[in-house]
């Protein structure tokens, strides 16, 4: 927060399986001036929505800055439109929901209808499904940092109805996203290698415990990443954009 110094909004990630830690850190984020918090749905064990509502009710009741709930559940359904509507009714500062699943256009439309458009839906999973979900009403995409500027251009073009132009860029980014998201540990390697190639990170070190890259995997990642760099060049976009966000990453690595 001190480094950003109000130049752009900061959303603090507050992910904990236990309520006490999540509650304490959400309150801390607000105290130090965060503009919002992003909280993942605890998925260590399967829980009914009534218990998830109780969990988030405690956290939202303790803060008043905007909250983004991130739901990723590879073993089953994510939270429902009814969940979003009920939680927003109790806590209007619950403003955004990030979902990461295929074929969710109908759910997005239902969430927007049941919340009167007051809860925006963001698409995750690297932005893989963004083109079909923009017409359904998503308010944005939360991809990895390394291709965020490219997908922002795709989003802007598609939102303006220029779908063919958006597709032309998206089609060149998608192979890198699809390959890296076969496994989240693989994604960490691909993301850091691309960030290093773009001059944003100085090292590709990935913490342990983690997946060790095979030589052939590293070679293919580097090939896919080289296509991203070539696309940036063709579009006249900088590899290392001079933005406050890039500066923040560079100074906190």
Secondary structure by P-SEA (a helix, b strand, c coil): cccccccbbbbbbbbcccaaaaaaaaaaaaaacccbbbbcccccccccaaaaaaaaaaaaaacccbbbbbbbbcccccccaaaaaaaaaacccccbbbbbccccaaaaaaaaaaacccbbbbbcccccccccccccccccccccccaaaaaaaaaaaaaacaaaaaaaaaaaaaaaaaaaaccaaaaaaaaaaaaaaacccccccccccbbbbcaaaaaaaaaaaaaaaaaaaaaccccccccaaaaaaaaac
